[in-house]
Amino acid sequence: MRVVLQRSKEANVTVDGEITGQISKGLVLLVGVTHDDTVEDAAYLADKVVNLRIFEDENGKMNLSLLNAGGDILSVSQFTLYGDCANGRRPSFINAARPEHAVQIYDTFNQMLRDKGVKVETGIFGAMMDVQLINDGPVTLIVESKK
């Protein structure tokens, strides 16, 4: 699994002009799933995401996690994170999981985040979505379940 994580002041996702997910302070997660990702990958990343110390403490240092600082998550499925641009001019998405596998892992990941006490809003899996956010910092990181 691959997650592009962005610390945000506010964010929302819309599908066909309707807001399907909206948060204020927290994290926007673009979530990609590949063929061999498992529930263990989802568990590893759920724990990593909520415990990464990327929020500022009273001294302006990034010492607080999402759980410490408070905040919500906007999770958006993003198969293009497994796009391979090495050859030619059109990305190959052969490394992205098939939708029937990806949706199971994505939904499990989101539930694991909720089970940690975090409010999780989402887009709609497989839909064309518009994502808006105010990136705080900016802080943007890539976290993966496999080395």
N, CA and C atoms as a LAMMPS dump frame, in Angstrom:
ITEM: TIMESTEP
0
ITEM: NUMBER OF ATOMS
441
ITEM: BOX BOUNDS ff ff ff
-5.0000000000000000e+02 5.0000000000000000e+02
-5.0000000000000000e+02 5.0000000000000000e+02
-5.0000000000000000e+02 5.0000000000000000e+02
ITEM: ATOMS id mol type element x y z
1 1 1 N 0.857 -1.183 0
2 1 2 C 0 0 0
3 1 3 C 0.885 1.222 0
4 2 1 N 0.365 2.252 -0.58
5 2 2 C 1.072 3.532 -0.661
6 2 3 C 0.083 4.637 -0.305
7 3 1 N 0.518 5.528 0.592
8 3 2 C -0.327 6.645 1.006
9 3 3 C 0.461 7.936 0.856
10 4 1 N -0.122 8.887 0.135
11 4 2 C 0.383 10.256 0.142
12 4 3 C -0.443 10.98 1.192
13 5 1 N 0.255 11.484 2.199
14 5 2 C -0.365 12.078 3.376
15 5 3 C -0.095 13.58 3.354
16 6 1 N -1.13 14.372 3.502
17 6 2 C -0.979 15.819 3.545
18 6 3 C -1.663 16.368 4.788
19 7 1 N -0.884 17.122 5.568
20 7 2 C -1.461 17.802 6.729
21 7 3 C -2.293 18.959 6.197
22 8 1 N -3.526 19.084 6.678
23 8 2 C -4.403 20.105 6.105
24 8 3 C -5.127 20.901 7.184
25 9 1 N -5.468 22.119 6.798
26 9 2 C -6.281 22.981 7.66
27 9 3 C -7.763 22.731 7.413
28 10 1 N -8.076 22.388 6.182
29 10 2 C -9.439 21.987 5.816
30 10 3 C -9.382 21.306 4.469
31 11 1 N -10.346 20.422 4.214
32 11 2 C -10.364 19.679 2.958
33 11 3 C -11.753 19.116 2.707
34 12 1 N -12.031 18.877 1.434
35 12 2 C -13.273 18.198 1.082
36 12 3 C -13.108 17.472 -0.241
37 13 1 N -13.984 16.531 -0.47
38 13 2 C -14.034 15.805 -1.733
39 13 3 C -15.479 15.841 -2.22
40 14 1 N -15.627 16.102 -3.517
41 14 2 C -16.954 16.135 -4.122
42 14 3 C -17.021 15.147 -5.273
43 15 1 N -18.213 14.604 -5.457
44 15 2 C -18.525 13.727 -6.578
45 15 3 C -19.795 14.272 -7.209
46 16 1 N -19.725 14.59 -8.498
47 16 2 C -20.871 15.164 -9.218
48 16 3 C -21.441 16.387 -8.501
49 17 1 N -20.543 17.222 -7.975
50 17 2 C -20.95 18.463 -7.33
51 17 3 C -21.447 18.324 -5.902
52 18 1 N -21.504 17.102 -5.372
53 18 2 C -21.98 16.864 -4.01
54 18 3 C -20.791 16.533 -3.106
55 19 1 N -20.712 17.182 -1.951
56 19 2 C -19.647 16.882 -0.996
57 19 3 C -19.917 15.509 -0.376
58 20 1 N -18.937 14.603 -0.51
59 20 2 C -19.077 13.268 0.079
60 20 3 C -18.234 13.112 1.337
61 21 1 N -17.266 13.997 1.518
62 21 2 C -16.416 13.973 2.698
63 21 3 C -15.83 15.346 2.941
64 22 1 N -15.733 15.735 4.208
65 22 2 C -15.229 17.068 4.542
66 22 3 C -14.634 17.04 5.942
67 23 1 N -13.45 17.665 6.098
68 23 2 C -12.815 17.769 7.41
69 23 3 C -12.292 19.184 7.61
70 24 1 N -12.024 19.514 8.859
71 24 2 C -11.27 20.734 9.145
72 24 3 C -9.838 20.28 9.383
73 25 1 N -9.233 20.6 10.491
74 25 2 C -7.845 20.22 10.77
75 25 3 C -7.666 18.698 10.723
76 26 1 N -6.576 18.275 10.091
77 26 2 C -6.292 16.841 10.071
78 26 3 C -5.4 16.445 8.928
79 27 1 N -5.703 15.277 8.365
80 27 2 C -4.892 14.704 7.305
81 27 3 C -5.749 14.331 6.107
82 28 1 N -5.224 14.619 4.927
83 28 2 C -5.798 14.109 3.688
84 28 3 C -4.909 12.955 3.261
85 29 1 N -5.521 11.806 3.018
86 29 2 C -4.796 10.618 2.597
87 29 3 C -5.227 10.216 1.2
88 30 1 N -4.272 10.153 0.287
89 30 2 C -4.506 9.558 -1.023
90 30 3 C -3.976 8.134 -0.906
91 31 1 N -4.843 7.148 -1.108
92 31 2 C -4.531 5.761 -0.767
93 31 3 C -4.512 4.891 -2.018
94 32 1 N -3.35 4.259 -2.267
95 32 2 C -3.206 3.334 -3.387
96 32 3 C -2.984 1.922 -2.887
97 33 1 N -3.553 0.965 -3.607
98 33 2 C -3.445 -0.452 -3.25
99 33 3 C -2.879 -1.204 -4.445
100 34 1 N -1.921 -2.107 -4.168
101 34 2 C -1.368 -2.958 -5.212
102 34 3 C -1.841 -4.397 -5.003
103 35 1 N -1.505 -5.28 -5.95
104 35 2 C -2.057 -6.639 -6.005
105 35 3 C -1.867 -7.465 -4.742
106 36 1 N -0.679 -7.408 -4.147
107 36 2 C -0.389 -8.3 -3.024
108 36 3 C -0.585 -7.649 -1.662
109 37 1 N -1.25 -6.52 -1.608
110 37 2 C -1.522 -5.881 -0.322
111 37 3 C -2.545 -6.702 0.461
112 38 1 N -2.332 -6.714 1.787
113 38 2 C -3.15 -7.531 2.676
114 38 3 C -3.701 -6.681 3.816
115 39 1 N -4.482 -7.312 4.667
116 39 2 C -4.995 -6.663 5.869
117 39 3 C -3.825 -6.21 6.747
118 40 1 N -2.745 -6.967 6.76
119 40 2 C -1.559 -6.594 7.547
120 40 3 C -0.957 -5.285 7.037
121 41 1 N -0.94 -5.085 5.729
122 41 2 C -0.453 -3.819 5.163
123 41 3 C -1.345 -2.668 5.62
124 42 1 N -2.647 -2.885 5.588
125 42 2 C -3.594 -1.849 6.024
126 42 3 C -3.391 -1.523 7.503
127 43 1 N -3.19 -2.549 8.329
128 43 2 C -2.993 -2.331 9.762
129 43 3 C -1.709 -1.553 10.025
130 44 1 N -0.644 -1.913 9.327
131 44 2 C 0.634 -1.218 9.49
132 44 3 C 0.479 0.267 9.16
133 45 1 N -0.154 0.558 8.019
134 45 2 C -0.287 1.957 7.611
135 45 3 C -1.275 2.721 8.475
136 46 1 N -2.328 2.096 8.931
137 46 2 C -3.274 2.785 9.823
138 46 3 C -2.555 3.214 11.096
139 47 1 N -1.748 2.332 11.663
140 47 2 C -0.994 2.661 12.862
141 47 3 C 0.033 3.761 12.582
142 48 1 N 0.718 3.65 11.468
143 48 2 C 1.738 4.638 11.094
144 48 3 C 1.108 6.022 10.911
145 49 1 N 0.012 6.099 10.2
146 49 2 C -0.625 7.378 9.885
147 49 3 C -1.071 8.117 11.145
148 50 1 N -1.742 7.441 12.045
149 50 2 C -2.276 8.134 13.223
150 50 3 C -1.204 8.468 14.251
151 51 1 N -0.039 7.816 14.162
152 51 2 C 1.015 8.035 15.146
153 51 3 C 2.211 8.834 14.632
154 52 1 N 2.232 9.176 13.348
155 52 2 C 3.323 10.005 12.834
156 52 3 C 3.313 11.35 13.539
157 53 1 N 4.444 11.763 14.037
158 53 2 C 4.54 13.028 14.776
159 53 3 C 4.824 14.155 13.795
160 54 1 N 3.754 14.686 13.211
161 54 2 C 3.892 15.715 12.175
162 54 3 C 3.092 16.98 12.474
163 55 1 N 2.502 17.03 13.671
164 55 2 C 1.797 18.236 14.091
165 55 3 C 2.65 18.971 15.114
166 56 1 N 2.57 20.284 15.081
167 56 2 C 3.433 21.102 15.935
168 56 3 C 2.947 21.136 17.378
169 57 1 N 3.926 21.108 18.295
170 57 2 C 3.639 21.285 19.712
171 57 3 C 3.663 22.769 20.051
172 58 1 N 3.613 23.097 21.349
173 58 2 C 3.585 24.499 21.776
174 58 3 C 4.87 25.251 21.434
175 59 1 N 5.945 24.521 21.103
176 59 2 C 7.215 25.151 20.734
177 59 3 C 7.434 25.2 19.219
178 60 1 N 6.419 24.823 18.462
179 60 2 C 6.531 24.858 17.018
180 60 3 C 7.292 23.685 16.417
181 61 1 N 7.553 22.657 17.189
182 61 2 C 8.262 21.456 16.715
183 61 3 C 7.245 20.388 16.332
184 62 1 N 7.563 19.632 15.295
185 62 2 C 6.679 18.536 14.893
186 62 3 C 6.876 17.363 15.855
187 63 1 N 6.141 17.404 16.949
188 63 2 C 6.24 16.381 17.995
189 63 3 C 4.927 15.683 18.284
190 64 1 N 3.833 16.129 17.689
191 64 2 C 2.522 15.575 18.016
192 64 3 C 1.971 14.74 16.859
193 65 1 N 1.337 13.655 17.22
194 65 2 C 0.65 12.833 16.227
195 65 3 C -0.775 13.36 16.028
196 66 1 N -1.468 12.795 15.074
197 66 2 C -2.878 13.132 14.87
198 66 3 C -3.67 12.807 16.139
199 67 1 N -3.352 11.691 16.777
200 67 2 C -4.048 11.314 18.004
201 67 3 C -3.789 12.315 19.117
202 68 1 N -2.559 12.861 19.2
203 68 2 C -2.223 13.85 20.221
204 68 3 C -2.838 15.205 19.918
205 69 1 N -2.752 15.629 18.683
206 69 2 C -3.155 16.977 18.282
207 69 3 C -4.653 17.092 18.031
208 70 1 N -5.295 15.969 17.793
209 70 2 C -6.7 16.001 17.401
210 70 3 C -6.806 16.306 15.918
211 71 1 N -7.883 15.946 15.335
212 71 2 C -8.085 16.166 13.913
213 71 3 C -8.722 14.954 13.282
214 72 1 N -9.121 15.136 12.053
215 72 2 C -9.845 14.11 11.315
216 72 3 C -9.038 13.681 10.105
217 73 1 N -9.549 12.683 9.404
218 73 2 C -8.914 12.184 8.187
219 73 3 C -9.916 12.234 7.044
220 74 1 N -9.44 12.715 5.902
221 74 2 C -10.171 12.59 4.643
222 74 3 C -9.389 11.595 3.804
223 75 1 N -9.952 10.423 3.571
224 75 2 C -9.296 9.331 2.866
225 75 3 C -9.896 9.203 1.47
226 76 1 N -9.01 9.235 0.46
227 76 2 C -9.453 9.204 -0.933
228 76 3 C -8.715 8.082 -1.66
229 77 1 N -9.448 7.157 -2.255
230 77 2 C -8.81 6.085 -3.024
231 77 3 C -8.121 6.689 -4.248
232 78 1 N -6.941 6.156 -4.581
233 78 2 C -6.11 6.784 -5.622
234 78 3 C -5.271 5.718 -6.313
235 79 1 N -5.867 4.997 -7.277
236 79 2 C -5.132 3.932 -7.959
237 79 3 C -3.937 4.465 -8.744
238 80 1 N -3.957 5.741 -9.109
239 80 2 C -2.866 6.297 -9.916
240 80 3 C -1.552 6.377 -9.143
241 81 1 N -1.583 6.173 -7.818
242 81 2 C -0.329 6.137 -7.059
243 81 3 C 0.549 4.968 -7.494
244 82 1 N -0.034 3.984 -8.143
245 82 2 C 0.742 2.865 -8.667
246 82 3 C 0.943 2.97 -10.175
247 83 1 N 0.843 4.186 -10.695
248 83 2 C 1.155 4.41 -12.097
249 83 3 C 2.657 4.368 -12.33
250 84 1 N 3.068 3.699 -13.384
251 84 2 C 4.484 3.59 -13.748
252 84 3 C 4.707 4.436 -15
253 85 1 N 5.55 5.451 -14.846
254 85 2 C 5.808 6.391 -15.939
255 85 3 C 7.184 6.176 -16.575
256 86 1 N 7.811 5.035 -16.319
257 86 2 C 9.185 4.787 -16.779
258 86 3 C 9.294 4.678 -18.295
259 87 1 N 8.297 4.099 -18.932
260 87 2 C 8.367 3.882 -20.381
261 87 3 C 7.26 4.627 -21.095
262 88 1 N 7.598 5.233 -22.201
263 88 2 C 6.604 5.906 -23.022
264 88 3 C 6.065 7.165 -22.37
265 89 1 N 4.939 7.619 -22.88
266 89 2 C 4.345 8.87 -22.422
267 89 3 C 3.011 8.672 -21.704
268 90 1 N 2.549 7.44 -21.661
269 90 2 C 1.305 7.152 -20.967
270 90 3 C 1.621 6.228 -19.795
271 91 1 N 1.172 6.571 -18.583
272 91 2 C 1.459 5.709 -17.428
273 91 3 C 0.823 4.329 -17.591
274 92 1 N 1.505 3.348 -17.073
275 92 2 C 0.966 1.995 -16.984
276 92 3 C 0.437 1.807 -15.565
277 93 1 N -0.741 1.266 -15.46
278 93 2 C -1.348 1.044 -14.143
279 93 3 C -1.408 -0.439 -13.795
280 94 1 N -0.527 -1.214 -14.387
281 94 2 C -0.504 -2.659 -14.168
282 94 3 C -0.229 -3.025 -12.706
283 95 1 N 0.438 -2.141 -11.976
284 95 2 C 0.745 -2.428 -10.566
285 95 3 C -0.39 -2.066 -9.609
286 96 1 N -1.414 -1.388 -10.099
287 96 2 C -2.57 -1.068 -9.256
288 96 3 C -3.448 -2.311 -9.126
289 97 1 N -3.96 -2.533 -7.928
290 97 2 C -4.823 -3.694 -7.682
291 97 3 C -6.125 -3.572 -8.461
292 98 1 N -6.694 -4.713 -8.798
293 98 2 C -8.021 -4.746 -9.414
294 98 3 C -9.019 -4.141 -8.421
295 99 1 N -10.052 -3.483 -8.902
296 99 2 C -11.001 -2.798 -8.011
297 99 3 C -11.606 -3.685 -6.923
298 100 1 N -11.926 -4.936 -7.246
299 100 2 C -12.568 -5.803 -6.246
300 100 3 C -11.634 -6.107 -5.069
301 101 1 N -10.334 -6.152 -5.301
302 101 2 C -9.372 -6.339 -4.216
303 101 3 C -9.095 -5.006 -3.52
304 102 1 N -8.871 -3.982 -4.309
305 102 2 C -8.512 -2.673 -3.763
306 102 3 C -9.588 -2.132 -2.831
307 103 1 N -10.841 -2.253 -3.183
308 103 2 C -11.909 -1.702 -2.352
309 103 3 C -11.968 -2.401 -0.995
310 104 1 N -11.701 -3.699 -0.961
311 104 2 C -11.711 -4.416 0.318
312 104 3 C -10.591 -3.911 1.236
313 105 1 N -9.394 -3.755 0.678
314 105 2 C -8.258 -3.292 1.477
315 105 3 C -8.482 -1.837 1.895
316 106 1 N -8.955 -1.005 0.979
317 106 2 C -9.218 0.409 1.266
318 106 3 C -10.268 0.556 2.372
319 107 1 N -11.369 -0.167 2.269
320 107 2 C -12.415 -0.093 3.292
321 107 3 C -11.913 -0.601 4.647
322 108 1 N -11.121 -1.663 4.626
323 108 2 C -10.532 -2.192 5.864
324 108 3 C -9.614 -1.168 6.506
325 109 1 N -8.769 -0.525 5.694
326 109 2 C -7.863 0.518 6.168
327 109 3 C -8.646 1.643 6.847
328 110 1 N -9.699 2.114 6.205
329 110 2 C -10.505 3.2 6.777
330 110 3 C -11.167 2.778 8.088
331 111 1 N -11.637 1.546 8.156
332 111 2 C -12.25 1.067 9.395
333 111 3 C -11.216 0.959 10.509
334 112 1 N -10.004 0.547 10.16
335 112 2 C -8.939 0.475 11.169
336 112 3 C -8.604 1.859 11.718
337 113 1 N -8.622 2.868 10.856
338 113 2 C -8.415 4.244 11.321
339 113 3 C -9.529 4.651 12.278
340 114 1 N -10.761 4.33 11.932
341 114 2 C -11.906 4.648 12.802
342 114 3 C -11.795 3.929 14.147
343 115 1 N -11.341 2.689 14.095
344 115 2 C -11.195 1.898 15.319
345 115 3 C -10.16 2.507 16.262
346 116 1 N -9.288 3.357 15.755
347 116 2 C -8.291 4.045 16.579
348 116 3 C -8.848 5.345 17.154
349 117 1 N -10.135 5.613 16.905
350 117 2 C -10.797 6.776 17.48
351 117 3 C -10.764 8.018 16.62
352 118 1 N -10.443 7.853 15.342
353 118 2 C -10.35 8.992 14.436
354 118 3 C -11.6 9.058 13.566
355 119 1 N -12.126 10.263 13.389
356 119 2 C -13.226 10.467 12.437
357 119 3 C -12.63 10.392 11.043
358 120 1 N -13.21 9.547 10.178
359 120 2 C -12.714 9.362 8.814
360 120 3 C -13.84 9.654 7.839
361 121 1 N -13.591 10.614 6.977
362 121 2 C -14.492 10.932 5.863
363 121 3 C -13.85 10.385 4.585
364 122 1 N -14.657 10.102 3.574
365 122 2 C -14.12 9.52 2.345
366 122 3 C -14.788 10.114 1.113
367 123 1 N -14.157 9.814 -0.005
368 123 2 C -14.792 10.028 -1.294
369 123 3 C -15.62 8.788 -1.612
370 124 1 N -15.822 8.533 -2.897
371 124 2 C -16.528 7.336 -3.337
372 124 3 C -15.558 6.515 -4.176
373 125 1 N -15.298 5.296 -3.743
374 125 2 C -14.329 4.445 -4.425
375 125 3 C -14.679 4.315 -5.904
376 126 1 N -13.699 4.554 -6.76
377 126 2 C -13.862 4.386 -8.195
378 126 3 C -14.511 5.544 -8.918
379 127 1 N -14.991 6.541 -8.2
380 127 2 C -15.665 7.682 -8.831
381 127 3 C -14.647 8.734 -9.262
382 128 1 N -15.041 9.585 -10.189
383 128 2 C -14.265 10.78 -10.515
384 128 3 C -14.545 11.776 -9.399
385 129 1 N -13.473 12.214 -8.723
386 129 2 C -13.633 13.057 -7.544
387 129 3 C -12.842 14.347 -7.699
388 130 1 N -13.347 15.405 -7.101
389 130 2 C -12.621 16.667 -6.974
390 130 3 C -12.226 16.797 -5.513
391 131 1 N -10.916 16.944 -5.274
392 131 2 C -10.399 17.058 -3.915
393 131 3 C -9.841 18.458 -3.735
394 132 1 N -10.3 19.147 -2.705
395 132 2 C -9.795 20.476 -2.372
396 132 3 C -9.228 20.436 -0.967
397 133 1 N -8.073 21.099 -0.791
398 133 2 C -7.514 21.178 0.539
399 133 3 C -6.647 22.407 0.682
400 134 1 N -6.52 22.843 1.91
401 134 2 C -5.52 23.839 2.274
402 134 3 C -4.439 23.063 2.998
403 135 1 N -3.296 22.887 2.314
404 135 2 C -2.187 22.117 2.859
405 135 3 C -1.515 22.945 3.935
406 136 1 N -1.407 22.4 5.118
407 136 2 C -0.865 23.092 6.282
408 136 3 C 0.637 22.858 6.373
409 137 1 N 1.412 23.882 6.141
410 137 2 C 2.864 23.791 6.281
411 137 3 C 3.62 24.329 5.084
412 138 1 N 3.589 23.727 3.943
413 138 2 C 2.939 22.455 3.614
414 138 3 C 3.717 21.259 4.154
415 139 1 N 2.965 20.26 4.579
416 139 2 C 3.55 18.986 5.002
417 139 3 C 2.924 17.919 4.135
418 140 1 N 3.758 17.258 3.33
419 140 2 C 3.327 16.17 2.465
420 140 3 C 4.35 15.052 2.554
421 141 1 N 3.887 13.844 2.865
422 141 2 C 4.766 12.686 3.01
423 141 3 C 4.202 11.498 2.242
424 142 1 N 5.094 10.594 1.871
425 142 2 C 4.688 9.335 1.264
426 142 3 C 5.057 8.233 2.238
427 143 1 N 4.066 7.398 2.592
428 143 2 C 4.328 6.262 3.466
429 143 3 C 3.866 4.997 2.74
430 144 1 N 4.661 3.925 2.912
431 144 2 C 4.374 2.674 2.229
432 144 3 C 4.444 1.524 3.217
433 145 1 N 3.712 0.47 2.912
434 145 2 C 3.703 -0.694 3.795
435 145 3 C 4.834 -1.653 3.485
436 146 1 N 5.417 -1.545 2.299
437 146 2 C 6.521 -2.424 1.919
438 146 3 C 7.77 -1.589 1.711
439 147 1 N 8.921 -2.155 2.057
440 147 2 C 10.186 -1.445 1.872
441 147 3 C 10.64 -1.543 0.435
